[in-house]
Amino acid sequence: MWATDRWQAGERAEREAIKITIGDAQKEPKRLPVVPLVVLSAGEEVGWLENVPIGVLKNQQLQKEMASFSPLGRWIAVPGANHYIHLSQPAAVANAIGHVVQASRAFKPAPAPAQR
């Protein structure tokens, strides 16, 4: 599969898209409303990112910053997980989803200010 022209073209396009996404994400801090958020990171080094010029992704800094976009955000490095966390550690993904659902149900947003 990796030797096909079609796969290699897709791989190049994906790498370019990653560079653009990283650049956009680093422009200014983003904020979300106060919502439950869980960001999972691979516990194993993601080797295919070696050619990405920005090292913050490799050391998980970007994922940590993403978790801070919401005051209710959590960042979790999943031991034994690789890039495909849903395949390598599906229980961690299910637990994160369960946490967000439970936190969403328990969350009581502040009342909106009275309008005059």
C-alpha positions as CSV (number, residue, x, y, z in Angstrom):
1,M,0.0,0.0,0.0
2,W,2.7,2.5,1.0
3,A,4.4,2.1,-2.4
4,T,1.5,3.3,-4.4
5,D,1.5,6.8,-5.9
6,R,-2.0,7.4,-4.6
7,W,-1.0,6.6,-1.0
8,Q,2.1,8.7,-1.2
9,A,0.2,11.7,-2.6
10,G,-2.3,11.4,0.3
11,E,0.5,11.2,2.8
12,R,2.1,14.4,1.4
13,A,-1.2,16.2,1.5
14,E,-1.8,15.1,5.1
15,R,1.6,16.3,6.2
16,E,1.0,19.7,4.6
17,A,-2.4,19.9,6.3
18,I,-0.7,19.1,9.7
19,K,1.8,21.9,9.2
20,I,-1.0,24.4,8.4
21,T,-3.1,23.2,11.4
22,I,-0.2,23.5,13.8
23,G,0.6,27.0,12.5
24,D,-3.0,28.0,12.9
25,A,-3.2,26.6,16.4
26,Q,-0.1,28.5,17.5
27,K,-1.2,31.9,16.3
28,E,-3.1,32.9,19.4
29,P,-4.6,31.1,22.4
30,K,-8.1,29.8,21.9
31,R,-10.8,29.6,24.4
32,L,-13.9,27.5,24.7
33,P,-16.9,28.2,26.8
34,V,-16.9,26.4,30.2
35,V,-17.5,22.9,28.9
36,P,-16.1,19.5,29.9
37,L,-13.2,18.5,27.7
38,V,-10.7,15.6,27.7
39,V,-7.7,15.6,25.4
40,L,-6.0,12.2,25.1
41,S,-2.3,11.9,24.0
42,A,-0.4,8.9,22.9
43,G,1.8,7.6,25.7
44,E,4.3,6.3,23.1
45,E,6.4,8.5,20.9
46,V,4.7,9.0,17.5
47,G,7.6,8.2,15.2
48,W,6.0,9.4,11.9
49,L,6.0,13.0,13.2
50,E,9.8,13.1,12.9
51,N,9.5,15.2,9.7
52,V,7.1,17.7,11.2
53,P,9.2,20.8,11.8
54,I,7.4,22.0,14.9
55,G,8.5,20.0,17.9
56,V,5.7,21.0,20.2
57,L,3.4,18.3,18.7
58,K,6.0,15.6,19.3
59,N,6.4,16.5,23.0
60,Q,2.6,16.8,23.5
61,Q,2.7,20.5,24.4
62,L,0.0,21.3,21.9
63,Q,-2.3,18.7,23.3
64,K,-1.7,20.0,26.8
65,E,-2.5,23.5,25.6
66,M,-5.7,22.3,24.0
67,A,-6.9,20.9,27.3
68,S,-6.6,24.4,28.8
69,F,-9.0,25.9,26.3
70,S,-11.8,25.1,28.7
71,P,-11.6,25.6,32.5
72,L,-13.0,22.1,32.8
73,G,-10.4,20.6,30.4
74,R,-8.2,17.6,31.3
75,W,-5.1,16.3,29.5
76,I,-4.3,12.6,29.8
77,A,-1.2,10.8,28.4
78,V,-2.4,7.3,27.9
79,P,0.2,4.7,28.8
80,G,0.8,2.1,26.1
81,A,-1.2,4.1,23.5
82,N,0.1,5.0,20.1
83,H,-1.2,7.5,17.5
84,Y,-4.3,5.3,17.1
85,I,-5.5,5.6,20.7
86,H,-9.0,4.3,19.8
87,L,-7.3,1.0,18.6
88,S,-4.4,0.6,21.0
89,Q,-6.3,1.7,24.2
90,P,-10.0,1.7,23.5
91,A,-10.9,1.6,27.2
92,A,-9.1,4.9,27.7
93,V,-11.2,6.5,25.0
94,A,-14.4,5.0,26.4
95,N,-13.5,6.3,29.9
96,A,-12.8,9.8,28.5
97,I,-16.2,9.9,26.7
98,G,-17.9,8.7,29.9
99,H,-16.2,11.4,31.9
100,V,-17.3,14.1,29.4
101,V,-20.9,12.7,29.4
102,Q,-21.0,12.5,33.2
103,A,-19.5,16.0,33.7
104,S,-21.9,17.4,31.1
105,R,-24.9,16.0,32.9
106,A,-23.7,17.4,36.3
107,F,-22.7,20.8,34.9
108,K,-24.8,23.7,35.9
109,P,-24.0,26.8,33.8
110,A,-24.1,30.2,35.4
111,P,-27.4,32.0,34.8
112,A,-27.3,34.6,32.1
113,P,-27.2,38.2,33.3
114,A,-30.6,39.9,33.5
115,Q,-31.4,42.1,30.5
116,R,-32.8,45.5,31.0
